[in-house]
Amino acid sequence: MTSGPLRSEGMGGAAALPITISRIRKNYGSFRALDNVSLDIRSGEFMTLLGPSGSGKTTLLMVLSGFVRPDSGSVRFAEREVVLLPPHKRDIGMVFQNYALFPHMTVAGNLAYPLKLRHVPRAEIDERVEKALDLVQLGGLGARGVDELSGGQRQRVALARAVIFEPRILLMDEPLSALDKNLREQMQLEVRRLHERLGMTTVYVTHDQREALTMSDRIAVLDRGRIQQVDPPQALYDRPATHFVADFIGESFSLPVTVNDGRAMLFDQPLHVPRDMTGPGPHFLVLRPEKLTLLSDAANGEAGVNVIRGQVRQSVFHGDSVMIYVTVRDTHEIALRIPLRGNVVLPQPGDHVTLGYGIEDTIVVPAGTSGDAP
Amino acid sequence: MSAAESTDRQNEAALARQAFTEQLRLLSLSFPALLLVGFIVLVPIGWLFWLSFMDADGFTLAHYERLLHPSYALTLRTTFELAFLVTAVCVVLGYPLAYIAAQMSPRSARIVLLCVLFPFWTSLLVRTYAWLVLLQRRGQLNTWLQDWGIIDTPLRLVHNFTGTAIGMVHIMLPFMILPLYAAMKSIDENYMRAAANLGASPVKAFWQIYVPLSLPGLGAGVMVVFVLSLGFYVTPALLGGGRVMMWAMQIERSLAVYSDWGAASALGVVLLVITLAILWLFSRLTGAVNAAAGGR
């Protein structure tokens, strides 16, 4: 769309750098913030670091930006080792959680700052500032003070400032967490569009799994300083590798499963699984509410379906659907989501129900502590 | 319908009354302070102002005419020179200390600030005499410097301008450091990170981002130190050894030596007017600086 500064579409590949993170460790006293983290981020990829607070996702981003010095390990942008490089020599864009727009400068002043530091001629600075403002739909607001902007506008200025000097890597630290829900969803799409247009390698930190699923090419799930799983959103959702990932991504309920001689048992009945079980020991069956179906009472092991019986405890209205909470064997709780369309007959609390779960959808993960993940 | 309307109107009036009495109640909290300021500050100042235009025969400008004498000009110059010097030294010493304290962990910062505040808890007189002991001809400092062979003859560190400045800097430093520290503490560390991320070296980030953001604190510190220095009395009287004549000392002399309330009042009014003028100028100046920095 644009030409020259703020590069056009199609140049994405050439404009981005791959990132190779190898064996990064960082301890704060006895707390392991990052425990032997390795991650390859492809050139031009939108990679999200997802995890709860304290999982190390922000620390990892700070290691990439140079604000946190790791204890050991290596970070390479393309072939270049950068782990020893101070932040101001790394030449990467960053959007901070609270935007960090300089309050003593105007919007244009903020955008011009990185260009001035790079000794770009005055006329070109003006031109590029204008283009960057247009890029984030803030044309004409250059003369405003930062404190005169709304939260969403500040967010856009921060985004424009992070990309105006055309870095080949862009880091974002929970940039949308301060916005209200509607604006956040709108900005998610805008950030994603900007990424597609500018093509830079983007590393995005969030604790919001929905945001991660919406925006990312791939997601790296972190917990307690370790990477649990790296996969595209759908694979992460459909085939979580650990109990933690299953629990953290999307809604899920779990039932204990025992594995003997490669055969999985749910309580006292055999459980059909799509793949062979790997190891013995305690496991969990992960149930997604929307993938459970209500079967007629007579049904007993339809082909291709695992059957779970239980008693309805409560049903909760969600507008487009109803969540039915079901107690299994008096001790375990699961839930199924029933979309509300047509005449659905809903089971009432106290009813005994038979639920079906497709064998292809059946996920069994090891129950061990999440730290044991690959 | 009409019943509802009349209820609405009644409520409207009652709500307005409630809002009014609530404001009045809030305002009443400031009455004691207003009374105090009125009786202890404004009334005496008004009285001084009145006295400065009066002598035995009624209205006169004689007290102000007397101030045109060159000796008063010299005093005024000394007063301003000293205030400038003290302020400048306080900035040079205070800024780095406040900066370091602001970067420290809260625990260590508390200890540093405690040390900064420590002089506040000892009497001004004691501190001034302590400087006298340290700085005099055969004082501790001169003895050490001579013992180490750095100097042959004792330095004249006291009973002059230098000694007065040293003593005043010591007393004024906390007034510089505290507002600076408060301003620096409120600077989000992400500003400096953002500057570095955008390509600014630590030195550039400091001068282009940190210093401008700390200006409000610096301005407050400079103003307080300068204005307080203009009215200093005890320290110059003791450490100046009679060679440093400050404006406040002229006031004291008019009263103690000549019992001339009119002259003393005129001196006081002049100092007040000059101080107010400086405060006004300063607020204009910082306003202009802020506007210029904002590019607005």
Chai-1 contact restraints between the chains, C-beta under 6 A:
chainA,res_idxA,chainB,res_idxB,connection_type,confidence,min_distance_angstrom,max_distance_angstrom,comment,restraint_id
A,F67,B,R193,contact,1.0,0.0,6.0,A-B,restraint_1
A,P87,B,A196,contact,1.0,0.0,6.0,A-B,restraint_2
A,P87,B,N197,contact,1.0,0.0,6.0,A-B,restraint_3
A,H88,B,A196,contact,1.0,0.0,6.0,A-B,restraint_4
A,H88,B,G199,contact,1.0,0.0,6.0,A-B,restraint_5
A,H88,B,A200,contact,1.0,0.0,6.0,A-B,restraint_6
A,H88,B,S201,contact,1.0,0.0,6.0,A-B,restraint_7
A,M94,B,N197,contact,1.0,0.0,6.0,A-B,restraint_8
A,F96,B,N190,contact,1.0,0.0,6.0,A-B,restraint_9
A,A100,B,N190,contact,1.0,0.0,6.0,A-B,restraint_10
A,A100,B,Y191,contact,1.0,0.0,6.0,A-B,restraint_11
A,A100,B,A194,contact,1.0,0.0,6.0,A-B,restraint_12
A,H104,B,P212,contact,1.0,0.0,6.0,A-B,restraint_13
A,H104,B,A293,contact,1.0,0.0,6.0,A-B,restraint_14
A,T106,B,G295,contact,1.0,0.0,6.0,A-B,restraint_15
A,G109,B,G295,contact,1.0,0.0,6.0,A-B,restraint_16
A,Y113,B,L198,contact,1.0,0.0,6.0,A-B,restraint_17
A,P114,B,L198,contact,1.0,0.0,6.0,A-B,restraint_18
A,P114,B,G199,contact,1.0,0.0,6.0,A-B,restraint_19
A,L117,B,G199,contact,1.0,0.0,6.0,A-B,restraint_20
A,L117,B,A200,contact,1.0,0.0,6.0,A-B,restraint_21
A,G145,B,G294,contact,1.0,0.0,6.0,A-B,restraint_22
